[in-house]
């Protein structure tokens, strides 16, 4: 296969073809406008001028509609990202609240462990283990859901 030749069905080839057509039309318009300036426009020139101007108007309207659609899509993405940022901030706030709560529970367990007789401290350690198991389950779930810890 010859890689130097352009495929006519490729996006790039179609874009280049449209560009060539546009450049040719612009050159014709400039030539016709020069003839208008000289006052030597024929009826054939008028028909060509009208066709080229109509083509420019149509192409311009198409591009404006496309740009409007792209702008609307961009605004939707912007709103989606803003909502995701808000959700992330709320999640991080919740995480911080739960971490502070867990730290307070750990302090209470330390206090309770210091006050309990040695024979009953295994209860505090069971509570600590239950908290640690919950943390491990949460961490494992986070890794599965987000792919990171």
Residue frames as a rotation matrix with the C-alpha (Angstrom) as fourth column:
UNK 1
0.578 0.816 0.000 0.00
0.816 -0.578 0.000 0.00
0.000 0.000 -1.000 0.00
UNK 2
-0.282 -0.642 0.713 1.27
0.611 -0.693 -0.382 3.44
0.739 0.328 0.588 -0.89
UNK 3
0.056 0.267 -0.962 1.42
0.979 -0.203 0.001 5.48
-0.195 -0.942 -0.273 2.33
UNK 4
-0.844 -0.426 -0.327 2.20
0.369 -0.902 0.224 8.75
-0.391 0.069 0.918 0.57
UNK 5
-0.677 0.679 0.285 -1.17
0.097 -0.302 0.948 8.92
0.730 0.669 0.139 -1.21
UNK 6
-0.789 0.490 0.370 -4.11
-0.572 -0.368 -0.733 10.30
-0.223 -0.790 0.571 0.76
UNK 7
-0.721 0.677 0.148 -7.14
0.686 0.727 0.019 8.12
-0.095 0.116 -0.989 1.24
UNK 8
-0.729 0.487 0.480 -10.16
-0.083 -0.760 0.644 9.94
0.679 0.430 0.595 -0.08
UNK 9
0.317 0.906 -0.281 -12.37
0.229 0.214 0.949 8.52
0.920 -0.365 -0.140 2.65
UNK 10
-0.330 -0.490 -0.807 -10.15
0.905 0.080 -0.418 9.66
0.269 -0.868 0.417 5.51
UNK 11
0.620 0.551 -0.558 -11.15
0.727 -0.671 0.146 12.54
-0.294 -0.496 -0.817 7.72
UNK 12
-0.103 -0.767 -0.633 -7.94
0.250 -0.636 0.730 14.35
-0.963 -0.083 0.257 6.91
UNK 13
-0.827 -0.198 0.526 -8.46
0.536 0.005 0.844 14.00
-0.169 0.980 0.102 3.16
UNK 14
0.129 0.949 0.288 -12.05
0.942 -0.208 0.264 15.27
0.310 0.238 -0.920 3.43
UNK 15
0.557 0.014 -0.830 -10.90
0.516 -0.789 0.333 18.22
-0.650 -0.614 -0.447 5.53
UNK 16
-0.513 -0.823 -0.244 -8.16
0.225 -0.403 0.887 19.04
-0.828 0.400 0.392 3.00
UNK 17
-0.604 0.373 0.704 -10.67
0.781 0.101 0.616 18.75
0.158 0.922 -0.352 0.15
UNK 18
0.532 0.826 -0.188 -13.08
0.847 -0.513 0.140 21.15
0.019 -0.234 -0.972 1.91
UNK 19
0.218 -0.557 -0.801 -10.18
0.312 -0.738 0.598 23.54
-0.925 -0.380 0.013 2.50
UNK 20
-0.786 -0.523 0.329 -9.27
0.437 -0.094 0.895 23.45
-0.437 0.847 0.303 -1.20
UNK 21
-0.140 0.834 0.534 -12.88
0.922 -0.087 0.377 24.12
0.361 0.545 -0.757 -2.22
UNK 22
0.654 0.364 -0.663 -13.04
0.659 -0.706 0.261 27.01
-0.373 -0.608 -0.701 0.28
UNK 23
-0.219 -0.829 -0.514 -9.76
0.272 -0.558 0.784 28.52
-0.937 0.032 0.347 -0.98
UNK 24
-0.760 -0.008 0.650 -10.93
0.650 0.022 0.759 28.29
-0.020 1.000 -0.012 -4.60
UNK 25
0.291 0.946 0.140 -14.23
0.913 -0.319 0.256 29.95
0.287 0.053 -0.957 -3.71
UNK 26
0.499 -0.160 -0.852 -12.42
0.483 -0.765 0.426 32.73
-0.719 -0.624 -0.305 -1.81
UNK 27
-0.640 -0.768 -0.025 -10.14
0.354 -0.324 0.877 33.38
-0.682 0.552 0.480 -4.78
UNK 28
-0.464 0.563 0.684 -13.18
0.816 -0.029 0.577 33.59
0.345 0.826 -0.446 -7.08
UNK 29
0.575 0.708 -0.410 -14.88
0.816 -0.537 0.217 35.99
-0.066 -0.459 -0.886 -4.65
UNK 30
0.045 -0.643 -0.764 -11.82
0.348 -0.707 0.616 38.24
-0.937 -0.293 0.192 -4.56
UNK 31
-0.851 -0.353 0.389 -11.63
0.457 -0.131 0.880 38.26
-0.259 0.926 0.273 -8.36
UNK 32
-0.097 0.906 0.412 -15.35
0.894 -0.103 0.436 39.03
0.438 0.411 -0.800 -8.64
UNK 33
0.568 0.262 -0.780 -15.11
0.677 -0.688 0.262 41.81
-0.468 -0.676 -0.569 -6.06
UNK 34
-0.482 -0.794 -0.371 -12.25
0.302 -0.548 0.780 43.33
-0.822 0.264 0.504 -8.07
UNK 35
-0.754 0.279 0.595 -14.51
0.610 -0.041 0.791 43.24
0.245 0.959 -0.140 -11.16
UNK 36
0.390 0.890 -0.238 -17.31
0.915 -0.346 0.207 44.88
0.101 -0.298 -0.949 -9.12
UNK 37
0.151 -0.426 -0.892 -14.88
0.458 -0.770 0.445 47.64
-0.876 -0.476 0.079 -8.18
UNK 38
-0.847 -0.529 -0.040 -14.10
0.177 -0.353 0.919 48.14
-0.500 0.772 0.393 -11.86
UNK 39
-0.115 0.909 -0.400 -17.80
-0.560 -0.392 -0.730 48.08
-0.821 0.140 0.554 -12.80
UNK 40
-0.350 -0.092 -0.932 -17.38
-0.912 0.260 0.317 45.24
0.214 0.961 -0.175 -15.28
UNK 41
-0.685 0.165 0.709 -19.49
-0.292 0.830 -0.475 42.48
-0.668 -0.532 -0.521 -13.71
UNK 42
-0.731 0.433 -0.528 -21.31
-0.484 0.217 0.848 40.31
0.481 0.875 0.051 -16.26
UNK 43
0.330 0.914 0.236 -24.55
-0.894 0.222 0.389 38.43
0.303 -0.340 0.890 -15.63
UNK 44
0.512 -0.245 -0.823 -22.51
0.137 0.969 -0.203 35.19
0.848 -0.009 0.530 -15.45
UNK 45
-0.627 -0.774 0.090 -20.25
0.104 -0.198 -0.975 36.83
0.772 -0.602 0.205 -12.87
UNK 46
-0.331 0.593 0.734 -23.34
-0.880 -0.476 -0.013 37.80
0.341 -0.650 0.679 -10.86
UNK 47
0.698 0.604 -0.384 -24.56
-0.468 0.792 0.393 34.19
0.541 -0.094 0.836 -10.83
UNK 48
0.091 -0.764 -0.639 -21.13
0.437 0.607 -0.663 32.93
0.895 -0.219 0.389 -9.69
UNK 49
-0.723 -0.352 0.595 -20.96
-0.275 -0.643 -0.715 35.65
0.634 -0.680 0.368 -7.06
UNK 50
0.146 0.872 0.468 -24.41
-0.925 -0.047 0.377 34.78
0.351 -0.488 0.799 -5.73
UNK 51
0.714 0.122 -0.690 -23.54
-0.063 0.992 0.109 31.04
0.697 -0.035 0.716 -5.60
UNK 52
-0.252 -0.909 -0.333 -20.27
0.427 0.204 -0.881 31.62
0.869 -0.364 0.336 -3.80
UNK 53
-0.644 0.075 0.761 -21.79
-0.582 -0.693 -0.425 34.05
0.495 -0.717 0.490 -1.30
UNK 54
0.487 0.870 0.076 -24.65
-0.764 0.383 0.520 31.60
0.423 -0.311 0.851 -0.60
UNK 55
0.473 -0.402 -0.784 -22.09
0.294 0.911 -0.290 28.80
0.831 -0.094 0.549 -0.08
UNK 56
-0.641 -0.740 0.203 -20.14
0.107 -0.349 -0.931 30.99
0.760 -0.575 0.303 2.36
UNK 57
-0.262 0.637 0.725 -23.32
-0.884 -0.460 0.084 31.86
0.387 -0.619 0.683 4.27
UNK 58
0.718 0.560 -0.413 -24.36
-0.404 0.819 0.408 28.20
0.567 -0.126 0.814 4.47
UNK 59
0.107 -0.775 -0.623 -20.90
0.464 0.593 -0.658 27.10
0.879 -0.219 0.423 5.62
UNK 60
-0.709 -0.350 0.612 -20.76
-0.269 -0.668 -0.694 29.89
0.652 -0.656 0.379 8.18
UNK 61
0.156 0.859 0.487 -24.16
-0.913 -0.062 0.402 28.94
0.376 -0.508 0.775 9.61
UNK 62
0.690 0.031 -0.723 -23.11
0.026 0.997 0.068 25.29
0.724 -0.066 0.687 9.82
UNK 63
-0.327 -0.913 -0.243 -19.95
0.422 0.089 -0.902 26.22
0.845 -0.398 0.356 11.71
UNK 64
-0.567 0.179 0.804 -21.86
-0.634 -0.717 -0.288 28.50
0.525 -0.673 0.520 14.07
UNK 65
0.589 0.808 0.016 -24.36
-0.669 0.476 0.570 25.72
0.453 -0.347 0.821 14.89
UNK 66
0.463 -0.508 -0.726 -21.49
0.382 0.854 -0.353 23.29
0.800 -0.114 0.590 15.45
UNK 67
-0.625 -0.728 0.282 -19.66
0.103 -0.435 -0.895 25.77
0.774 -0.530 0.347 17.68
UNK 68
-0.136 0.670 0.730 -22.86
-0.873 -0.430 0.232 26.38
0.469 -0.606 0.643 19.65
UNK 69
0.798 0.428 -0.424 -23.27
-0.248 0.875 0.415 22.64
0.548 -0.226 0.805 20.19
UNK 70
0.042 -0.881 -0.472 -19.66
0.545 0.416 -0.728 22.30
0.838 -0.226 0.497 21.27
UNK 71
-0.643 -0.237 0.729 -20.04
-0.359 -0.747 -0.560 25.22
0.677 -0.621 0.395 23.66
UNK 72
0.365 0.847 0.385 -23.16
-0.831 0.109 0.546 23.65
0.421 -0.519 0.744 25.17
UNK 73
0.719 -0.166 -0.674 -21.34
0.224 0.975 -0.002 20.32
0.658 -0.149 0.738 25.57
UNK 74
-0.387 -0.920 0.058 -18.40
0.323 -0.194 -0.926 22.12
0.864 -0.340 0.372 27.16
UNK 75
-0.367 0.327 0.871 -20.73
-0.754 -0.653 -0.072 23.85
0.545 -0.683 0.486 29.63
UNK 76
0.754 0.641 -0.148 -22.35
-0.464 0.677 0.572 20.51
0.466 -0.362 0.807 30.53
UNK 77
0.336 -0.725 -0.601 -18.91
0.543 0.671 -0.505 19.01
0.770 -0.157 0.619 31.16
UNK 78
-0.582 -0.531 0.616 -17.98
-0.126 -0.689 -0.713 22.03
0.804 -0.492 0.334 33.26
UNK 79
0.145 0.726 0.672 -21.11
-0.899 -0.188 0.396 21.57
0.414 -0.661 0.626 35.40
UNK 80
0.832 0.125 -0.541 -20.37
-0.009 0.977 0.212 17.84
0.555 -0.171 0.814 35.73
UNK 81
-0.124 -0.963 -0.238 -16.81
0.503 0.145 -0.852 18.56
0.855 -0.225 0.467 36.85
UNK 82
-0.495 0.009 0.869 -18.03
-0.564 -0.764 -0.313 21.16
0.661 -0.645 0.384 39.34
UNK 83
0.599 0.768 0.227 -20.50
-0.712 0.381 0.590 18.64
0.367 -0.516 0.774 40.77
UNK 84
0.619 -0.456 -0.640 -17.74
0.384 0.886 -0.259 16.01
0.685 -0.085 0.724 40.97
UNK 85
-0.483 -0.808 0.338 -15.48
0.120 -0.443 -0.888 18.49
0.867 -0.389 0.311 42.78
UNK 86
-0.100 0.548 0.830 -18.27
-0.872 -0.450 0.192 19.26
0.479 -0.705 0.523 45.24
UNK 87
0.855 0.432 -0.287 -18.86
-0.294 0.860 0.417 15.56
0.427 -0.272 0.862 45.81
UNK 88
0.183 -0.884 -0.431 -15.14
0.491 0.462 -0.739 14.99
0.852 -0.077 0.518 46.35
UNK 89
-0.570 -0.359 0.739 -14.96
-0.352 -0.706 -0.614 17.81
0.743 -0.610 0.276 48.90
UNK 90
0.337 0.784 0.521 -17.99
-0.880 0.066 0.471 16.40
0.335 -0.617 0.712 50.74
UNK 91
0.810 -0.081 -0.580 -16.45
0.104 0.995 0.006 12.92
0.576 -0.065 0.815 50.73
UNK 92
-0.241 -0.968 -0.063 -13.14
0.367 -0.031 -0.930 14.23
0.898 -0.248 0.363 52.05
UNK 93
-0.360 0.204 0.910 -14.97
-0.735 -0.663 -0.142 16.17
0.574 -0.720 0.389 54.76
UNK 94
0.741 0.670 0.043 -16.87
-0.587 0.616 0.525 13.03
0.325 -0.415 0.850 55.78
UNK 95
0.466 -0.658 -0.591 -13.62
0.394 0.753 -0.528 11.06
0.792 0.013 0.610 55.80
UNK 96
-0.536 -0.711 0.455 -12.00
-0.049 -0.512 -0.858 13.64
0.843 -0.482 0.240 58.08
UNK 97
0.047 0.648 0.760 -15.01
-0.918 -0.272 0.288 13.61
0.393 -0.712 0.582 60.42
UNK 98
0.899 0.310 -0.310 -14.92
-0.210 0.925 0.316 9.81
0.385 -0.218 0.897 60.65
UNK 99
0.070 -0.947 -0.313 -11.16
0.423 0.312 -0.851 9.83
0.903 -0.073 0.423 61.23
UNK 100
-0.542 -0.209 0.814 -11.61
-0.523 -0.675 -0.521 12.33
0.658 -0.708 0.256 64.07
UNK 101
0.483 0.801 0.354 -14.41
-0.825 0.281 0.490 10.21
0.293 -0.529 0.797 65.49
UNK 102
0.735 -0.276 -0.619 -12.24
0.208 0.961 -0.181 7.11
0.645 0.004 0.764 65.34
UNK 103
-0.373 -0.910 0.181 -9.42
0.122 -0.242 -0.963 8.97
0.920 -0.337 0.202 67.08
UNK 104
-0.236 0.376 0.896 -11.84
-0.887 -0.461 -0.040 9.92
0.398 -0.804 0.442 69.89
UNK 105
0.831 0.525 -0.184 -12.99
-0.432 0.818 0.379 6.31
0.350 -0.236 0.907 70.16
UNK 106
0.268 -0.827 -0.493 -9.34
0.390 0.562 -0.730 5.23
0.881 0.003 0.473 70.41
UNK 107
-0.568 -0.451 0.689 -8.79
-0.373 -0.605 -0.704 7.77
0.734 -0.657 0.175 73.21
UNK 108
0.254 0.754 0.606 -11.85
-0.942 0.050 0.333 6.47
0.221 -0.655 0.723 75.06
UNK 109
0.831 -0.006 -0.557 -10.61
-0.011 1.000 -0.026 2.92
0.557 0.028 0.830 74.63
UNK 110
-0.240 -0.969 -0.053 -7.21
0.195 0.005 -0.981 3.94
0.951 -0.245 0.188 76.05
UNK 111
-0.439 0.159 0.884 -8.94
-0.780 -0.556 -0.287 5.56
0.446 -0.816 0.368 79.03
UNK 112
0.640 0.761 0.106 -11.20
-0.734 0.566 0.375 2.54
0.225 -0.318 0.921 79.52
UNK 113
0.534 -0.510 -0.675 -8.28
0.182 0.848 -0.497 0.13
0.826 0.143 0.545 79.23
UNK 114
-0.534 -0.780 0.327 -6.33
-0.121 -0.313 -0.942 2.05
0.837 -0.542 0.073 81.90
UNK 115
-0.313 0.495 0.810 -9.30
-0.929 -0.335 -0.154 1.88
0.195 -0.801 0.565 84.30
UNK 116
0.700 0.625 -0.347 -10.23
-0.569 0.781 0.258 -1.75
0.432 0.017 0.902 83.77
UNK 117
0.397 -0.561 0.726 -8.66
-0.528 0.508 0.681 -4.56
-0.751 -0.653 -0.095 85.73
UNK 118
-0.562 -0.755 -0.338 -6.15
-0.733 0.266 0.626 -6.65
-0.383 0.600 -0.703 83.75
UNK 119
-0.713 0.295 0.636 -8.62
0.263 0.953 -0.148 -9.53
-0.650 0.062 -0.757 83.52
UNK 120
0.329 0.936 0.125 -11.14
0.548 -0.082 -0.833 -7.40
-0.769 0.343 -0.539 81.58
UNK 121
-0.090 -0.439 -0.894 -8.79
-0.442 -0.787 0.431 -5.54
-0.893 0.434 -0.123 79.22
UNK 122
-0.813 -0.169 0.557 -9.33
0.343 0.633 0.693 -8.20
-0.470 0.755 -0.457 76.59
UNK 123
0.236 0.963 0.133 -12.75
0.812 -0.121 -0.571 -6.55
-0.533 0.243 -0.810 76.02
UNK 124
0.494 -0.141 -0.858 -11.07
-0.263 -0.965 0.007 -3.28
-0.829 0.222 -0.514 75.06
UNK 125
-0.614 -0.782 -0.101 -8.72
-0.380 0.181 0.907 -5.14
-0.692 0.596 -0.408 72.74
UNK 126
-0.437 0.561 0.703 -11.72
0.761 0.647 -0.043 -6.87
-0.479 0.517 -0.710 71.14
UNK 127
0.647 0.666 -0.370 -13.25
0.404 -0.712 -0.575 -3.44
-0.646 0.222 -0.730 70.50
UNK 128
0.060 -0.721 -0.690 -9.97
-0.551 -0.600 0.579 -2.21
-0.832 0.346 -0.433 69.02
UNK 129
-0.791 -0.369 0.488 -9.81
0.111 0.698 0.707 -5.26
-0.601 0.614 -0.512 66.78
UNK 130
0.085 0.905 0.417 -13.40
0.842 0.158 -0.515 -4.70
-0.532 0.395 -0.749 65.64
UNK 131
0.675 0.100 -0.731 -12.52
-0.123 -0.962 -0.245 -1.09
-0.727 0.255 -0.637 64.72
UNK 132
-0.362 -0.894 -0.265 -9.38
-0.546 -0.028 0.838 -2.24
-0.756 0.448 -0.478 62.91
UNK 133
-0.590 0.216 0.778 -11.36
0.554 0.809 0.196 -4.90
-0.587 0.547 -0.597 61.01
UNK 134
0.556 0.830 -0.054 -13.89
0.579 -0.433 -0.691 -2.25
-0.597 0.353 -0.721 59.94
UNK 135
0.362 -0.511 -0.780 -11.01
-0.518 -0.806 0.288 -0.03
-0.775 0.300 -0.556 58.74
UNK 136
-0.694 -0.669 0.267 -9.55
-0.195 0.532 0.824 -2.91
-0.693 0.520 -0.500 56.74
UNK 137
-0.163 0.731 0.663 -12.93
0.826 0.469 -0.313 -3.70
-0.540 0.496 -0.680 55.18
UNK 138
0.746 0.435 -0.504 -13.40
0.175 -0.858 -0.482 -0.02
-0.642 0.272 -0.716 54.31
UNK 139
-0.029 -0.851 -0.525 -9.88
-0.609 -0.401 0.684 0.23
-0.792 0.340 -0.507 52.90
UNK 140
-0.715 -0.197 0.671 -10.37
0.284 0.796 0.535 -2.90
-0.639 0.573 -0.513 50.79
UNK 141
0.297 0.896 0.329 -13.68
0.807 -0.051 -0.589 -1.55
-0.511 0.440 -0.739 49.48
UNK 142
0.612 -0.123 -0.781 -12.00
-0.241 -0.970 -0.036 1.78
-0.753 0.210 -0.623 48.66
UNK 143
-0.513 -0.857 -0.043 -9.28
-0.371 0.177 0.912 0.00
-0.774 0.484 -0.408 46.69
UNK 144
-0.503 0.390 0.771 -11.86
0.708 0.698 0.108 -1.95
-0.496 0.601 -0.627 44.72
UNK 145
0.531 0.847 -0.034 -14.07
0.700 -0.461 -0.545 1.10
-0.477 0.266 -0.838 44.05
UNK 146
0.881 -0.169 -0.441 -11.39
-0.268 -0.948 -0.173 3.69
-0.389 0.271 -0.880 43.29
UNK 147
0.791 -0.611 -0.024 -8.33
0.355 0.492 -0.795 1.66
0.498 0.620 0.606 42.46
UNK 148
-0.239 -0.899 0.368 -6.26
-0.011 -0.376 -0.927 3.32
0.971 -0.225 0.080 45.16
UNK 149
0.246 0.247 -0.937 -5.85
0.894 0.315 0.318 3.44
0.374 -0.916 -0.143 48.88
